[in-house]
Structure formats: C-alpha cells, structure tokens
Amino acid sequence: TMDRYNADWDIVKKGWDAHVLGVGRKFKSSIQAVETFYSEDKKMIDQYLDSFVIVDDSDKPVGKIQDGDSVVFFNFRGDRAIELSRAFEEKDFKFFDRVSIPYIYYAGMMQYDGDLLIPKNYLVIPPSIDRTISEYLCNEKVTSFAISETQKYGHVTYFWNGNRSGYIDRSLETYFEIPSDRIEFDKAPRMKAYEIAEKAIELLKTGKYRFGRINFPNGDMVGHTGNLEAAIIAVESVDECVGKLLKVIEELNGIAIITADHGNSDEMYTEKDGVKTPKTAHTLNPVPFVIYDPQYNEEYQMAEVKNPGLSNMAATILNLLGYEKVEDYDESLINFTK
C-alpha cells in the first residue's frame, strides 16, 4: 500500500482494494496468508507479499473500512504515507478508480506535507524545520541541482528541504527525476544508476551550478531484498558510476563528498549456529564520509568532532563552498589551516 514519490500507484490501488473494497486473495487468517505466500515461493520476502483479505466462515471480508469508521494512519514518516492519505481525502482523485469512497474520519500520526496540508487531520503537530542548507544557499544566490531516480527523488528534494514540497527558489534550483523501474529491485539491481550519473555529468558540464546533490538508491533498495548476488551488482554499478562522476569533477576542479545516511548492502545476512539468514533491514554500521578534493593543498584538515554524523554535513558543505557555519548548525567536520 505504501508507495512513494508517485512511483507506482498500482501498489496503492491494491491496498485500497483490500482495505476498502475487500477485494484480494482470501484467507482465514494473516498467518495462513503469510505461510501460503512463503510456501509458494521459497525466495519470497515480506516486501513483495501480495495483498490479501481476511474472510469469515461465510467468505465475507472482515474489517473493511466503511462509512462511520475512524482511520488513523500510524506512520510518522511522510514519504510512504502521502499517497494513501490522498486516496482517502481528495475529491478530485485521478490516480486510480476508487469505486467506492467511504465516509470516514481520517487522520495521520502527523501532517506529512505541511505545504499541501496532507492529511487535513493529524494527531501530532509536525516539527518545524527551518534554516535548512537549501534556504541558506538560495539566500546567498548559490545555484544548485538535485537528481535521483523516483525511489529516492524525495530524499534530495522533500526531505532535504525540511519535509516541504517544491522548490525553495526555482530560479536557482534544478530538480531532475529519472523514473524508476516498476519491478522488484533485485530483478534489475543496476536500477537507474547509469542514467543518474549521465544526467549529473551533463548538469556539471554546463558550468551553471555551484552545488549538486545526487542519490544512488541501489545499495538501499536492492539491499532490502536480501538478495546477495543482486546487491553485489548494485554496489558495483554505483561504484562505477561514482568513478565516472569523480573523473568529471576532477576535470572541473571541483570537490565531492561521498557519504550515506545508513547502511544496508554492507551486511546482507546474519548467522547463528551456522545458519545464515538474509538481512533485509538497515544496518547500524558507521558509514563513510569521504571528501574528494583533487586540488587539495592542505588548506584544511579533518576536525576532531565527537560523535560525527549527518548533522555535521551542512556546516562542512558550507565551509567547502566558502561560507561560514550557520550559528545554530552543528560543527563542521573540517578545520581550515590556511
């Protein structure tokens, strides 16, 4: 049910059909459904379980959402909650035929999009995220681009901008989305890495932009499948694409930061008593933070920062662009020596 960034509304439709219409493969219990799916496909993982409906002894769906119900969406994170929220709330909804729209009270754990007011009702006031690095750069008239494929497009736009849709300043920013494949990620583990790299190189070579952010989804999305062979192809593909980008950045006398917000493909299985079990969740391992600066002349060095993390990146990026750290930002990961 929880698609994101308009990647595949058919996923949301399947969820709607099951939750609201009671349409889907029928089972007497959730346990029976899950056990059946796994027995039918030995390579099945939770992520790709099909929708199903629990029925009673009369073969009628149990617990359909219907008139008079109250529905609370318990997700606190917005990216995968927005589309289903729109299906329940929008009158002029065009992404699929809802067939029947129950008269309900719908609320989210939070308001997932403060600009578009999705959903209208919510339990917890969303945090106000201001003074983002994008706001700072736009105020300084710094031109920038953001690029990824659909699966992570919102990460370089919506999340990056403080859970806000749209541009900070369209005259200074370029956002580019490459449509993701609509198949299981381990079936095409290269995803759109090469297309992302090609477009990013094109943007870099225009000379229009001082800052760019690029997200390669492969390591995360393919890692979630638990398929080790596919994950290896995914990581090798990204490695090759990053190499191409770094070559161009060197030609342009630029600087690159290579990092991640969490691991996934770095740990593909757990082992207990000699039995290996595929690991499909994010890992808690430290992630790399690499500054690639071919023109480096000892102008700066890595700072001694206690418990460094993503929150230190904004100040670091500003420093590398020639700006001082914003007062309320966490400290930079570099110190200038010259």
C-alpha positions in Angstrom: 0.0 0.0 0.0 2.8 2.4 0.8 4.3 3.6 -2.5 6.2 6.9 -2.5 7.0 9.7 -4.9 4.3 8.6 -7.3 6.5 5.7 -8.4 3.7 3.1 -8.7 0.1 3.9 -7.9 -0.9 0.3 -8.6 0.6 -0.6 -5.3 -1.7 1.9 -3.5 -4.6 0.6 -5.6 -4.0 -2.9 -4.4 -4.0 -1.7 -0.8 -7.2 0.3 -1.4 -8.9 -2.6 -2.9 -8.1 -4.8 0.0 -8.7 -2.3 2.9 -11.8 -0.6 1.5 -13.4 -2.9 -1.1 -12.4 -6.2 0.4 -11.0 -7.3 -2.9 -8.0 -9.6 -2.9 -6.8 -13.1 -2.4 -8.8 -14.6 0.5 -7.5 -16.3 3.7 -8.9 -17.2 7.1 -6.0 -15.5 8.9 -2.9 -13.4 8.4 -0.8 -16.4 9.5 -2.3 -18.6 6.8 -1.7 -15.9 4.2 1.9 -15.3 5.0 2.7 -19.0 5.3 1.0 -19.7 2.0 2.9 -17.0 0.1 6.2 -18.2 1.5 5.4 -21.9 0.7 4.5 -20.9 -2.9 7.8 -19.0 -3.4 10.9 -20.0 -1.4 12.6 -16.7 -2.4 9.7 -14.6 -1.1 10.4 -11.7 1.3 7.9 -9.6 3.2 8.4 -6.6 0.9 6.9 -8.4 -2.0 3.9 -10.2 -0.3 0.8 -9.6 -2.4 -2.3 -8.0 -0.9 -4.8 -10.3 0.8 -8.1 -10.2 2.6 -9.2 -12.0 5.7 -12.7 -13.5 5.4 -15.1 -15.1 7.8 -16.8 -18.6 7.6 -19.2 -17.1 5.1 -16.3 -16.0 2.9 -17.1 -12.3 3.6 -14.3 -9.8 4.2 -13.6 -9.0 7.8 -12.8 -5.4 8.8 -13.4 -3.5 5.6 -13.1 0.3 6.1 -16.7 1.6 5.7 -19.0 4.5 6.4 -18.7 5.8 10.0 -15.3 4.4 10.7 -12.3 6.4 12.0 -9.0 5.6 10.4 -5.6 6.6 11.9 -2.5 6.1 9.8 0.2 5.4 12.3 3.2 6.2 10.1 5.2 9.2 11.4 7.4 9.4 8.3 5.7 11.1 5.4 7.1 9.7 2.1 5.1 6.4 2.1 2.0 7.8 3.8 1.1 10.6 1.5 -0.4 8.7 -1.4 -2.8 6.6 0.6 -3.8 9.7 2.5 -4.6 11.4 -0.8 -6.7 8.5 -1.8 -8.8 8.9 1.3 -9.1 12.7 1.3 -9.0 14.1 -2.3 -12.3 14.6 -4.0 -10.8 15.1 -7.5 -8.6 12.0 -7.3 -7.3 10.7 -10.7 -4.7 8.1 -10.0 -7.0 5.1 -10.0 -10.7 4.3 -9.8 -11.6 4.1 -6.1 -15.0 2.5 -7.0 -16.4 3.4 -3.5 -15.3 6.1 -1.1 -16.3 5.5 2.5 -17.5 8.4 4.6 -14.9 8.3 7.4 -12.8 10.4 9.7 -9.2 10.1 8.5 -6.2 11.2 10.4 -2.4 10.8 10.2 0.0 10.4 13.0 1.5 13.7 11.7 0.8 16.0 8.9 3.0 14.5 6.2 3.2 17.5 3.9 2.8 20.9 5.5 2.7 22.7 2.2 -0.1 20.6 0.7 -1.8 20.0 4.1 -1.8 16.2 3.8 -3.7 15.0 5.7 -6.0 17.6 7.0 -6.4 15.9 10.4 -3.4 14.6 12.4 -2.5 13.6 15.9 0.9 15.2 16.5 1.9 18.7 15.3 4.8 18.2 12.8 8.1 19.7 13.8 9.0 23.0 12.1 12.3 22.6 10.2 13.7 25.9 9.3 17.1 27.4 8.3 17.9 24.4 6.0 21.0 24.5 4.0 18.9 24.9 0.8 17.4 28.1 2.3 20.9 29.4 3.2 22.3 28.7 -0.3 19.3 30.3 -2.0 19.6 33.4 0.2 23.3 33.5 -1.0 22.1 33.1 -4.6 24.0 29.8 -5.0 22.8 27.8 -7.9 22.2 24.1 -7.3 20.8 20.9 -8.7 19.3 17.7 -7.2 19.0 14.4 -9.0 17.9 10.9 -8.3 15.5 8.3 -9.6 12.0 8.1 -8.4 12.7 5.8 -5.4 15.0 8.5 -3.8 13.9 11.6 -5.6 12.1 12.9 -2.5 15.2 12.4 -0.4 17.1 15.0 -2.4 14.0 17.3 -2.5 11.2 16.8 0.0 13.3 15.6 2.9 16.3 17.7 2.1 14.1 20.8 2.2 12.7 20.1 5.6 9.7 18.0 4.6 8.4 20.6 2.2 7.3 20.0 -1.4 8.5 22.1 -4.2 11.4 24.5 -4.7 13.0 27.0 -2.3 13.8 29.2 -5.2 13.1 27.9 -8.7 15.3 30.5 -10.4 18.3 29.0 -8.6 17.5 25.3 -8.3 17.1 22.5 -10.8 15.4 19.2 -9.7 15.7 16.2 -12.0 13.8 12.9 -11.6 14.6 9.8 -13.6 11.6 7.3 -13.5 12.4 4.1 -11.6 11.7 0.7 -12.9 8.4 -0.8 -11.8 9.7 -4.2 -11.0 11.4 -5.9 -8.0 14.7 -4.2 -7.3 16.8 -7.4 -7.3 15.5 -8.2 -10.9 17.2 -5.0 -12.2 19.8 -4.2 -9.5 21.6 -1.6 -11.6 18.4 0.4 -11.3 18.9 3.9 -12.9 22.5 4.4 -11.6 24.0 4.9 -15.1 21.2 7.3 -16.2 21.7 9.3 -12.9 25.4 9.6 -13.5 25.0 10.6 -17.1 22.5 13.3 -16.3 24.5 14.6 -13.4 27.6 14.8 -15.6 25.6 16.7 -18.2 24.5 19.2 -15.5 28.0 19.5 -14.1 29.5 20.3 -17.5 27.1 23.2 -18.1 29.0 25.2 -15.6 25.8 26.7 -14.2 25.8 25.1 -10.8 28.0 25.6 -7.7 26.4 22.8 -5.7 24.7 19.5 -6.5 23.3 16.6 -4.6 22.9 13.1 -6.1 21.4 10.0 -4.6 22.0 6.5 -5.9 19.3 4.2 -4.3 20.9 0.9 -5.3 22.6 -0.1 -2.0 19.5 0.6 0.0 16.7 -0.7 -2.3 18.4 -3.8 -3.5 19.8 -4.4 0.0 16.2 -4.6 1.3 15.6 -7.6 -1.0 18.1 -9.8 0.9 19.5 -11.0 -2.5 23.3 -11.0 -2.0 24.1 -11.6 -5.7 21.9 -8.7 -6.8 23.3 -6.4 -4.0 26.9 -7.1 -5.3 25.8 -6.0 -8.8 24.0 -3.0 -7.3 27.1 -1.8 -5.4 29.5 -2.5 -8.3 27.2 -0.4 -10.6 27.2 2.6 -8.2 31.0 2.2 -7.7 31.5 2.5 -11.5 29.1 5.5 -11.7 30.7 7.3 -8.9 34.1 6.8 -10.6 32.8 8.5 -13.7 31.5 11.4 -11.7 34.7 11.9 -9.8 36.7 12.0 -13.1 34.5 14.8 -14.4 34.6 16.6 -11.0 38.4 16.5 -11.2 38.3 17.9 -14.8 36.2 20.8 -13.5 38.4 21.4 -10.4 35.5 20.6 -8.2 35.1 18.9 -4.8 32.9 15.9 -4.0 31.6 14.4 -0.8 30.7 10.7 -0.8 28.6 9.5 2.1 25.4 7.8 3.2 22.7 8.2 5.9 22.7 4.4 6.8 24.0 1.1 5.7 22.1 -1.8 4.1 24.0 -3.8 1.4 27.1 -3.8 3.7 25.5 -6.5 5.8 23.4 -9.0 3.8 22.9 -11.8 6.3 23.1 -12.8 9.9 24.5 -16.1 11.1 23.5 -18.1 14.2 24.6 -21.7 14.9 25.9 -22.0 11.4 22.7 -20.9 9.8 22.7 -17.8 7.6 19.5 -15.7 7.4 19.1 -12.9 4.8 19.1 -9.5 6.4 16.7 -7.1 4.8 16.8 -4.2 7.3 19.1 -1.2 7.5 22.3 -1.8 9.4 23.7 0.2 12.3 27.3 0.2 11.0 29.2 3.5 10.6 29.0 4.9 7.1 31.9 6.5 5.2 32.4 10.2 4.8 34.9 11.0 2.1 36.0 14.4 0.8 37.4 14.1 -2.8 39.4 17.2 -3.5 41.9 16.7 -6.3 43.2 20.3 -5.8 43.8 19.8 -2.1 46.8 21.7 -0.8 46.5 21.2 3.0 44.1 24.2 3.3 42.0 22.2 5.8 42.1 19.0 7.8 39.5 16.7 9.4 38.3 18.2 12.7 38.1 16.2 16.0 34.4 16.1 16.2 32.8 13.9 18.9 30.2 11.5 17.5 30.2 12.9 14.0 27.1 12.4 11.9 24.8 13.7 9.2 24.0 16.9 11.2 27.7 18.0 10.8 27.4 17.9 7.0 25.6 21.2 6.5 28.4 23.2 8.1 31.0 21.2 6.2 29.4 21.8 2.9 29.1 25.5 3.6 32.8 25.6 4.5 33.8 23.9 1.3 31.7 26.4 -0.7 33.5 29.2 1.1 30.9 30.2 3.7 31.0 30.2 7.5 29.0 27.8 9.5 25.4 29.0 10.4 25.3 29.7 14.2 22.8 27.0 15.1 24.3 24.3 12.8 26.4 21.5 14.3 30.1 22.0 13.9 31.9 21.3 10.7 33.9 18.2 10.0 36.9 20.2 8.8 39.1 22.9 10.1 40.9 25.4 7.9 44.6 25.7 8.3 45.2 28.5 5.8 
